[in-house]
Amino acid sequence: MQPESTPNAIAVLDEIDQDIINLLRTDGRISFTEVGKRLDIPEATARYRVQRLLQSGIVQVIAWPNPEKLGTPHVVIVSLIVENSQIDSIARALEQMVEVRFVAITAGHYDIIADVFFGNYTEVTAFFEKMKRIPGIIQHDSHFILKLLKAEYKYTLSST
């Protein structure tokens, strides 16, 4: 089955597409030959399907850097309560900050959650000073990550 071509349509994936995505989650650099071997399909089919999944935007293959190895070992999760009329503008302001690696508008107690990476505590202080200048923030809570136990961005698609 081909994914639907309308912009907001949910893609319809067959079992082979789902299996390819699951392989890419485990190893984004897996060769087309290896995909073909593991799924018992021709290499050309594996190549075509992976390229189609990438070009359609259904999957992205990215590198996930280790913050400690890059000199940004301090990770803070910032939870914000903001004025309702300012949610989008505050999220966009956070999105523009180089220290912010993840920002999401949420439902529940907090309106916005952000993951922020720092090299030292001077940078932490500077970030919160910048954040004070953003209008519409009512309250923020900061959660300093002391020990990261798991950071995995792969899960298995299920055909059910």
SULDA-V910989 format. One record per residue. N is the residue number from 0. SS is DSSP state (alpha for helix, beta for strand, coil for the rest). OMEGA is omega in whole degrees, 0 to 359 (* if undefined). D_FIRST is the distance of its C-alpha to the first C-alpha in whole Angstrom. Layout:
[[N/SS/OMEGA/D_FIRST] [N/SS/OMEGA/D_FIRST]]
This chain:
[[0/coil/177/0] [1/coil/174/4] [2/coil/177/7] [3/coil/187/9] [4/coil/179/12] [5/coil/189/15] [6/coil/184/17] [7/coil/181/17] [8/coil/174/14] [9/coil/183/13] [10/coil/174/10] [11/coil/183/7] [12/coil/174/7] [13/coil/184/6] [14/alpha/180/10] [15/alpha/177/10] [16/alpha/180/9] [17/alpha/178/12] [18/alpha/178/14] [19/alpha/179/14] [20/alpha/179/15] [21/alpha/176/18] [22/alpha/180/19] [23/alpha/177/20] [24/alpha/181/21] [25/alpha/181/24] [26/coil/181/24] [27/coil/180/23] [28/coil/181/25] [29/coil/181/23] [30/coil/176/23] [31/alpha/178/20] [32/alpha/181/22] [33/alpha/176/23] [34/alpha/179/19] [35/alpha/180/18] [36/alpha/185/21] [37/alpha/182/21] [38/alpha/180/17] [39/coil/175/18] [40/coil/179/16] [41/coil/179/17] [42/alpha/180/19] [43/alpha/177/17] [44/alpha/178/14] [45/alpha/180/15] [46/alpha/181/16] [47/alpha/184/14] [48/alpha/178/11] [49/alpha/180/14] [50/alpha/178/15] [51/alpha/179/12] [52/alpha/179/12] [53/alpha/183/16] [54/alpha/180/16] [55/coil/181/14] [56/coil/179/16] [57/coil/177/14] [58/coil/171/17] [59/coil/175/20] [60/coil/184/22] [61/coil/172/26] [62/coil/178/29] [63/coil/184/31] [64/coil/177/35] [65/coil/184/37] [66/coil/181/40] [67/coil/180/43] [68/coil/182/42] [69/coil/177/42] [70/coil/175/45] [71/coil/188/44] [72/coil/182/44] [73/beta/181/45] [74/beta/180/42] [75/beta/172/43] [76/beta/182/40] [77/beta/179/42] [78/beta/187/41] [79/beta/166/42] [80/beta/186/44] [81/beta/175/44] [82/coil/184/45] [83/alpha/183/42] [84/alpha/184/42] [85/alpha/186/42] [86/alpha/183/39] [87/alpha/182/37] [88/alpha/178/40] [89/alpha/178/41] [90/alpha/179/37] [91/alpha/178/37] [92/alpha/178/40] [93/alpha/181/39] [94/alpha/182/36] [95/coil/183/39] [96/coil/185/41] [97/coil/182/40] [98/coil/184/41] [99/beta/181/38] [100/beta/182/35] [101/beta/174/33] [102/beta/181/34] [103/beta/171/32] [104/beta/188/33] [105/coil/171/34] [106/coil/180/35] [107/coil/184/38] [108/coil/181/41] [109/coil/180/40] [110/coil/183/38] [111/beta/174/37] [112/beta/178/37] [113/beta/171/37] [114/beta/185/37] [115/beta/185/40] [116/beta/182/41] [117/beta/175/45] [118/coil/181/47] [119/coil/184/50] [120/alpha/174/52] [121/alpha/177/53] [122/alpha/178/50] [123/alpha/180/49] [124/alpha/180/52] [125/alpha/179/51] [126/alpha/182/48] [127/alpha/173/49] [128/alpha/177/52] [129/alpha/183/49] [130/alpha/179/47] [131/alpha/183/51] [132/coil/179/50] [133/coil/181/47] [134/coil/174/48] [135/coil/178/47] [136/beta/180/47] [137/beta/183/48] [138/beta/172/48] [139/beta/173/46] [140/beta/181/46] [141/beta/180/46] [142/beta/180/45] [143/beta/179/46] [144/coil/180/43] [145/coil/181/46] [146/coil/179/44] [147/coil/183/40] [148/coil/180/39] [149/coil/173/35] [150/coil/185/33] [151/coil/182/30] [152/coil/176/26] [153/coil/175/24] [154/coil/186/22] [155/coil/173/20] [156/coil/176/16] [157/coil/182/16] [158/coil/181/14] [159/coil/*/16]]
